Amino acid sequence: EEPKLCHHLHLPVQSGSTEVLSRMRRGYTRERYLEAVAKLREAVPEIAVTTDVIVGFPGETEADFEQTRTLMAEAQFDQSFIFKYSPRPGTVSATWEDDVSDAEKARRNQILLSDQDVRGAQMNQALIGTEVEVLAEGPSLRNKTRWSGRTSSNKIVIFTPPEDIQPGDIIKLKIAKAAPQTLYAD
């Protein structure tokens, strides 16, 4: 109900396996996490939910990985930041055997990234032709003649700026093209 709040929440899940979450000492289960996402979407249907995921945590089996993959599909994340596990000094897991090979971590990482690209492309394609409010940030990193900005749901939009635009301006743009992680406007 608060119009000043953006329609985006970053809610790290780390794993879709309750067993792995328990070893990570996350304090929630797969089911509880999915319930939270469902409640968020019920309260704010247009909310974008992003997450963090770790692949190859010590003891992560193929079945655990598949549970992460299915959780991600069910949650329908707008974007995911996926990392390969590496021991961090001072953590309990750093004392455990790092038993998932680097090659397997890379394989799992690539699968989740590919899945997310498909989801992101589908979600963003649905926005083509719609008008969105964008907070202008400044020149695009890749093309200085274009600008980038963000929607209320934290989606990046690349656009040709009007002459009098300033960083911080909020403008309305029509989405003309979509990629898995970026929208393009006229």
C-alpha positions in Angstrom: 0.0 0.0 0.0 3.0 2.3 0.4 3.6 4.0 -3.0 7.1 5.1 -2.1 8.4 1.5 -1.8 9.9 -0.1 -4.9 8.5 -3.3 -6.2 11.6 -5.3 -5.7 13.0 -7.5 -2.9 16.3 -9.4 -2.8 15.7 -12.5 -0.8 18.7 -14.8 -0.8 17.7 -18.5 -0.8 21.3 -20.0 -1.1 19.9 -23.6 -1.8 16.6 -25.3 -2.6 17.4 -28.3 -0.4 16.2 -28.2 3.2 19.1 -30.5 4.1 21.7 -28.1 2.7 20.0 -25.1 4.2 20.2 -26.8 7.6 23.9 -27.4 7.1 24.3 -23.8 6.1 22.4 -22.8 9.3 20.0 -20.7 7.4 17.1 -21.1 9.8 14.4 -21.8 7.2 13.3 -24.7 5.0 12.6 -24.9 1.3 8.8 -24.9 2.1 9.0 -21.9 4.4 11.0 -19.9 1.8 8.5 -20.7 -1.0 5.6 -19.7 1.3 7.3 -16.4 1.9 7.7 -15.8 -1.8 4.0 -16.7 -2.4 2.9 -14.3 0.3 5.0 -11.5 -1.2 3.5 -12.1 -4.7 0.0 -12.3 -3.2 0.5 -8.9 -1.5 2.3 -7.3 -4.4 1.7 -9.2 -7.6 4.1 -7.0 -9.6 7.0 -7.5 -7.2 10.3 -8.6 -8.6 12.1 -11.1 -6.5 15.8 -11.7 -6.9 18.1 -14.1 -5.0 21.5 -15.5 -4.3 22.3 -19.2 -4.8 25.5 -21.2 -3.9 26.2 -24.4 -5.8 28.6 -27.1 -4.6 28.2 -26.5 -0.9 30.0 -29.4 1.0 27.8 -32.5 0.8 25.5 -31.1 -1.9 24.3 -34.1 -3.9 22.8 -34.1 -7.4 19.4 -34.5 -5.7 20.1 -31.4 -3.6 21.1 -29.5 -6.7 17.9 -30.6 -8.5 15.9 -29.3 -5.5 17.5 -25.9 -6.0 16.7 -26.0 -9.6 13.1 -26.8 -9.1 12.8 -24.2 -6.3 14.1 -21.5 -8.7 11.6 -22.5 -11.3 8.8 -22.4 -8.8 9.8 -19.1 -7.3 10.2 -17.5 -10.7 13.0 -15.2 -9.8 13.4 -12.1 -11.9 17.2 -12.4 -11.5 19.6 -14.7 -9.7 23.1 -14.3 -8.5 24.7 -17.7 -8.6 28.0 -18.5 -7.0 30.3 -21.5 -6.8 31.0 -22.5 -3.2 34.5 -21.7 -1.9 35.6 -22.0 1.8 35.5 -18.8 3.8 38.0 -18.6 6.7 36.2 -18.6 10.1 33.1 -20.4 8.9 32.1 -23.9 10.1 31.9 -25.1 6.5 35.6 -24.1 5.9 36.5 -27.0 8.2 34.5 -29.5 6.1 35.7 -31.4 3.1 35.0 -29.4 -0.1 33.7 -32.6 -1.8 32.1 -31.2 -4.9 34.7 -30.9 -7.7 35.3 -27.6 -9.4 34.1 -29.0 -12.7 30.9 -30.1 -11.1 30.4 -26.7 -9.4 31.0 -25.1 -12.8 28.5 -27.4 -14.5 25.8 -26.7 -11.9 26.5 -23.0 -12.0 26.1 -23.0 -15.8 22.8 -24.9 -15.7 21.3 -22.5 -13.2 22.5 -19.5 -15.2 21.0 -20.9 -18.4 17.7 -21.6 -16.6 17.6 -18.1 -15.3 18.3 -16.6 -18.7 15.3 -18.5 -20.1 13.1 -17.3 -17.2 14.4 -13.7 -17.4 13.8 -13.6 -21.2 10.2 -14.8 -20.8 9.5 -12.3 -18.0 11.0 -9.4 -19.9 9.4 -10.3 -23.2 6.0 -9.9 -21.5 7.0 -6.3 -20.9 7.4 -5.4 -24.5 4.9 -2.7 -25.5 4.2 -1.6 -21.9 5.0 1.8 -20.5 7.2 1.9 -17.4 8.5 4.6 -15.1 12.3 4.6 -15.0 14.7 6.3 -12.6 17.4 7.7 -14.9 20.9 6.8 -13.7 23.2 8.1 -16.4 25.1 7.1 -19.5 25.1 3.4 -20.3 28.4 1.7 -19.6 28.5 0.0 -23.0 27.2 2.9 -25.2 27.6 6.5 -24.0 25.0 7.8 -26.4 22.4 5.8 -24.5 21.4 6.0 -20.9 20.4 3.4 -18.3 17.9 3.5 -15.6 15.8 1.2 -13.4 12.2 0.5 -13.1 10.4 0.3 -9.7 11.0 -3.5 -9.9 14.8 -2.8 -10.3 14.9 -3.9 -14.0 17.6 -2.2 -16.0 16.3 -0.2 -19.0 18.6 1.2 -21.7 17.2 4.2 -23.6 18.1 7.2 -25.8 17.9 10.2 -23.4 15.9 13.3 -24.0 18.2 16.4 -24.2 17.3 17.9 -20.8 17.5 14.7 -18.7 19.4 14.6 -15.5 20.4 11.6 -13.3 17.6 11.1 -10.8 14.8 12.1 -13.2 11.9 9.8 -13.4 10.6 9.3 -16.9 8.0 7.2 -18.7 9.3 4.9 -21.4 7.8 2.3 -23.7 9.6 -1.0 -23.7 10.6 -1.9 -27.3 12.9 -4.9 -26.9 13.9 -7.3 -24.1 16.9 -9.5 -23.2 17.2 -11.9 -20.3 18.5 -9.2 -17.9 17.9 -5.9 -19.7 15.0 -4.0 -21.2 15.4 -1.5 -24.1 13.1 1.5 -24.6 12.4 4.0 -27.4 
